[in-house]
Amino acid sequence: MSVKLNPKQQAFADYYIEHGNAYQAAVRAGYSKNYAKGNVSKLLENERVKTYIQERLEEIKSERVADQQEVMEFLTSVMRGEVDEPITVLAGEGFQRVEYVQPSAQTRRAAAVDIGKRYGMWTEKQQIDLNVPQFVEDVPADDD
């Protein structure tokens, strides 16, 4: 974070990010209820606070969303049978238990197909972009 906030501003911004309620965030950050009632919009419009909130939301977003590398690593580990998947097994008298087993051949094959699609291995059609000049016949017809 490149933005410097005082401790109350940072607490306000963090609570606001967490709950989305500016008034409650201000009170929890240590501002008085009277101040929070009339000045919450000023806190949200403060450039440093606004920048901090935007930067922090971007960080949170990127932490929550898997990137391409993570997805490919997961699919590869499934394809190689390096992960276990839970299955429910009957344990008698109406009871069940969870056991962890390697992915089935079908699951591993599906992961391989997804990886292959990513690398264009399973395409029968090739996309070709050509720049073909178009000729327009604009020669007048002879009136012979």
Residue frames as qw, qx, qy, qz and C-alpha x, y, z in Angstrom:
[[0.000, 0.889, 0.458, 0.000, 0.00, 0.00, 0.00],
 [0.447, 0.280, 0.002, 0.850, 1.40, 3.31, -0.99],
 [0.250, -0.708, -0.203, -0.629, -1.28, 5.37, 0.76],
 [0.293, -0.001, -0.667, 0.684, -0.64, 6.60, 4.31],
 [0.436, -0.640, -0.377, -0.509, -3.68, 6.99, 6.55],
 [0.222, -0.459, 0.585, -0.631, -3.95, 7.86, 10.20],
 [0.030, -0.014, 0.981, -0.192, -5.03, 4.91, 12.39],
 [0.433, 0.396, 0.541, -0.603, -8.71, 5.97, 12.56],
 [0.526, 0.533, -0.283, -0.600, -8.92, 6.44, 8.79],
 [0.280, 0.299, -0.894, -0.183, -7.36, 3.05, 8.16],
 [0.183, 0.146, 0.897, -0.375, -9.66, 1.35, 10.66],
 [0.508, 0.481, 0.237, -0.674, -12.64, 3.08, 9.06],
 [0.485, 0.488, -0.538, -0.487, -11.58, 1.98, 5.56],
 [0.136, 0.172, -0.975, 0.015, -10.95, -1.62, 6.69],
 [0.301, 0.289, 0.765, -0.491, -14.31, -1.87, 8.47],
 [0.512, 0.527, -0.008, -0.678, -16.03, -0.26, 5.49],
 [0.373, 0.381, -0.768, -0.354, -14.46, -2.80, 3.12],
 [0.002, 0.017, -0.979, 0.205, -15.51, -5.63, 5.41],
 [0.177, 0.449, 0.783, -0.393, -19.12, -4.61, 6.01],
 [0.163, 0.424, 0.569, 0.686, -20.05, -1.91, 3.48],
 [0.250, -0.859, -0.440, -0.076, -21.78, 0.28, 6.06],
 [0.369, 0.542, -0.189, 0.731, -19.98, 3.63, 6.34],
 [0.440, -0.700, 0.098, -0.554, -21.74, 4.79, 9.51],
 [0.925, -0.379, 0.014, -0.021, -21.02, 1.55, 11.39],
 [0.801, 0.253, -0.141, 0.523, -17.44, 1.54, 10.09],
 [0.112, 0.676, -0.192, 0.702, -16.86, 5.05, 11.40],
 [0.652, -0.629, 0.130, -0.403, -18.26, 4.22, 14.85],
 [0.974, -0.167, -0.009, 0.155, -16.23, 0.99, 15.08],
 [0.652, 0.430, -0.151, 0.606, -13.11, 2.90, 14.01],
 [0.455, -0.344, -0.407, 0.713, -13.52, 5.24, 16.98],
 [0.038, -0.284, -0.174, -0.942, -15.33, 8.23, 15.53],
 [0.260, 0.192, 0.602, -0.730, -18.21, 9.59, 17.62],
 [0.310, 0.511, 0.800, 0.044, -21.76, 8.79, 16.57],
 [0.171, 0.869, 0.195, -0.422, -22.41, 12.49, 15.97],
 [0.054, -0.614, 0.551, 0.563, -19.36, 12.78, 13.73],
 [0.283, 0.039, 0.912, 0.296, -20.29, 9.60, 11.90],
 [0.338, 0.671, 0.628, -0.202, -23.83, 10.84, 11.22],
 [0.243, 0.915, 0.084, -0.310, -22.71, 14.05, 9.55],
 [0.033, 0.813, -0.501, -0.296, -19.25, 13.37, 8.18],
 [0.772, -0.035, 0.623, 0.120, -19.15, 9.83, 6.85],
 [0.670, 0.701, 0.222, 0.104, -19.43, 11.10, 3.28],
 [0.062, 0.929, -0.365, 0.005, -16.36, 13.29, 3.87],
 [0.572, -0.450, 0.681, 0.087, -14.40, 10.22, 4.93],
 [0.762, 0.300, 0.561, 0.123, -15.49, 8.33, 1.82],
 [0.485, 0.862, 0.095, 0.113, -14.63, 11.29, -0.42],
 [0.351, -0.808, 0.419, 0.219, -11.18, 11.80, 1.13],
 [0.633, 0.622, -0.430, -0.166, -8.73, 11.03, -1.69],
 [0.061, 0.477, -0.855, 0.194, -6.33, 9.04, 0.49],
 [0.560, 0.007, 0.704, -0.436, -9.14, 6.99, 2.02],
 [0.777, 0.485, 0.059, -0.398, -10.75, 6.44, -1.38],
 [0.477, 0.619, -0.619, -0.074, -7.42, 5.35, -2.92],
 [0.192, -0.337, 0.872, -0.299, -6.71, 3.01, -0.01],
 [0.702, 0.184, 0.524, -0.446, -10.14, 1.38, -0.35],
 [0.739, 0.577, -0.177, -0.298, -9.73, 0.94, -4.11],
 [0.289, 0.579, -0.760, 0.059, -6.23, -0.55, -3.78],
 [0.349, -0.205, 0.830, -0.384, -7.31, -2.88, -1.00],
 [0.781, 0.312, 0.312, -0.443, -10.37, -4.07, -2.95],
 [0.641, 0.602, -0.442, -0.178, -8.11, -4.89, -5.92],
 [0.033, 0.453, -0.863, 0.220, -5.81, -6.91, -3.65],
 [0.568, 0.015, 0.683, -0.459, -8.73, -8.82, -2.17],
 [0.783, 0.473, -0.003, -0.405, -10.15, -9.49, -5.62],
 [0.529, 0.576, -0.621, -0.057, -6.87, -10.91, -6.90],
 [0.171, -0.335, 0.863, -0.338, -6.43, -13.05, -3.77],
 [0.658, 0.146, 0.552, -0.491, -9.88, -14.61, -4.23],
 [0.787, 0.541, -0.018, -0.295, -9.70, -15.35, -7.94],
 [0.796, -0.176, 0.472, 0.337, -7.51, -18.13, -9.26],
 [0.216, 0.725, -0.392, -0.524, -5.17, -17.08, -12.01],
 [0.806, 0.418, -0.333, -0.254, -4.36, -19.14, -15.11],
 [0.299, 0.473, -0.796, 0.230, -1.27, -20.67, -13.54],
 [0.385, -0.171, 0.719, -0.552, -3.18, -21.87, -10.48],
 [0.823, 0.250, 0.142, -0.490, -5.93, -23.40, -12.62],
 [0.703, 0.491, -0.505, -0.097, -3.44, -25.18, -14.86],
 [0.072, 0.408, -0.834, 0.365, -1.52, -26.52, -11.85],
 [0.600, -0.030, 0.569, -0.563, -4.73, -27.84, -10.31],
 [0.850, 0.367, -0.075, -0.369, -5.85, -29.51, -13.54],
 [0.499, 0.524, -0.686, 0.078, -2.40, -31.05, -13.92],
 [0.177, -0.300, 0.819, -0.456, -2.46, -32.43, -10.37],
 [0.766, 0.147, 0.359, -0.512, -5.92, -33.94, -11.02],
 [0.767, 0.499, -0.333, -0.229, -4.78, -35.41, -14.33],
 [0.369, 0.473, -0.765, 0.234, -1.73, -36.98, -12.64],
 [0.759, -0.385, -0.516, -0.100, -3.82, -38.36, -9.78],
 [0.394, 0.216, -0.506, 0.736, -1.95, -36.30, -7.19],
 [0.348, -0.235, 0.284, -0.862, -5.08, -35.12, -5.37],
 [0.023, -0.239, -0.960, 0.142, -7.68, -37.12, -3.51],
 [0.378, -0.266, -0.236, -0.855, -11.37, -36.58, -3.89],
 [0.349, -0.053, 0.732, -0.582, -13.97, -37.37, -1.22],
 [0.495, -0.133, -0.682, -0.522, -16.59, -40.04, -1.86],
 [0.604, -0.283, 0.390, -0.635, -19.41, -41.20, 0.38],
 [0.405, 0.123, -0.902, -0.084, -19.40, -44.90, 1.26],
 [0.754, -0.437, -0.190, -0.452, -22.16, -46.84, 2.99],
 [0.071, 0.446, -0.783, 0.428, -20.98, -48.05, 6.38],
 [0.342, -0.237, -0.909, 0.032, -23.95, -50.28, 7.21],
 [0.191, -0.592, -0.703, 0.343, -27.18, -49.74, 9.13],
 [0.121, 0.912, 0.366, 0.139, -27.93, -46.46, 7.35],
 [0.374, -0.805, 0.151, 0.435, -24.61, -44.83, 8.18],
 [0.688, 0.673, -0.009, 0.270, -22.19, -43.30, 5.73],
 [0.557, -0.635, 0.165, 0.510, -18.57, -42.32, 5.92],
 [0.425, 0.880, -0.171, -0.125, -16.33, -40.25, 3.70],
 [0.814, -0.196, 0.338, 0.430, -13.29, -41.82, 2.11],
 [0.167, 0.843, -0.291, -0.421, -10.68, -40.08, 0.02],
 [0.823, 0.139, 0.486, 0.260, -9.64, -41.75, -3.21],
 [0.250, -0.265, 0.460, 0.810, -7.63, -40.82, -6.27],
 [0.502, 0.446, -0.033, -0.740, -9.65, -39.24, -9.07],
 [0.809, 0.262, 0.525, -0.048, -11.28, -41.70, -11.43],
 [0.484, 0.027, 0.567, 0.666, -9.93, -42.23, -14.92],
 [0.182, 0.753, 0.544, 0.321, -12.91, -40.25, -16.23],
 [0.240, -0.945, -0.105, 0.196, -12.10, -37.28, -14.00],
 [0.514, -0.487, 0.400, 0.583, -8.41, -37.45, -14.93],
 [0.437, 0.331, 0.621, 0.560, -9.30, -37.63, -18.62],
 [0.051, 0.909, 0.396, 0.119, -11.58, -34.59, -18.28],
 [0.357, -0.835, 0.135, 0.397, -8.71, -32.64, -16.71],
 [0.523, -0.160, 0.565, 0.618, -6.43, -33.69, -19.57],
 [0.308, 0.632, 0.586, 0.402, -9.01, -32.55, -22.12],
 [0.120, -0.968, -0.196, 0.103, -9.33, -29.17, -20.37],
 [0.448, -0.620, 0.357, 0.535, -5.55, -28.76, -20.45],
 [0.488, 0.154, 0.655, 0.555, -5.50, -29.78, -24.10],
 [0.181, 0.845, 0.470, 0.178, -8.17, -27.22, -24.94],
 [0.273, -0.897, 0.035, 0.347, -6.10, -24.53, -23.28],
 [0.363, -0.489, 0.557, 0.564, -3.17, -25.35, -25.55],
 [0.559, 0.542, -0.206, -0.593, -5.32, -25.79, -28.65],
 [0.184, -0.292, 0.924, 0.164, -4.50, -29.48, -28.97],
 [0.362, 0.321, 0.870, -0.098, -8.03, -30.62, -29.79],
 [0.387, 0.653, 0.081, -0.646, -9.00, -28.16, -32.48],
 [0.652, 0.269, 0.632, 0.320, -9.75, -29.54, -35.89],
 [0.333, 0.866, 0.256, 0.271, -10.43, -26.15, -37.38],
 [0.532, -0.198, -0.059, 0.821, -7.67, -23.63, -37.56],
 [0.106, 0.928, 0.277, -0.225, -8.50, -19.97, -37.43],
 [0.562, 0.067, 0.279, 0.776, -6.66, -18.08, -40.11],
 [0.089, 0.867, 0.210, -0.444, -6.80, -14.34, -40.43],
 [0.555, 0.206, 0.442, 0.674, -6.08, -13.19, -43.94],
 [0.113, 0.696, 0.060, -0.707, -5.97, -9.70, -45.29],
 [0.470, 0.305, 0.687, 0.462, -7.29, -10.20, -48.79],
 [0.068, 0.284, -0.089, -0.952, -7.66, -7.07, -50.85],
 [0.455, 0.571, 0.661, -0.174, -11.07, -6.56, -52.35],
 [0.179, -0.021, 0.484, 0.856, -11.36, -5.42, -55.92],
 [0.343, 0.644, 0.475, -0.492, -14.19, -3.20, -56.92],
 [0.410, 0.282, 0.590, 0.636, -14.91, -3.02, -60.60],
 [0.076, 0.759, 0.308, -0.569, -15.61, 0.63, -61.22],
 [0.167, -0.159, 0.577, 0.783, -14.84, 0.72, -64.92],
 [0.540, 0.402, 0.175, -0.719, -17.79, 2.11, -66.87],
 [0.680, 0.262, 0.677, 0.101, -19.39, -0.24, -69.36],
 [0.134, -0.153, 0.523, 0.828, -18.71, 0.43, -73.04],
 [0.512, 0.547, 0.402, -0.526, -21.66, 1.80, -74.93],
 [0.123, -0.273, 0.713, 0.634, -20.68, 0.41, -78.31]]
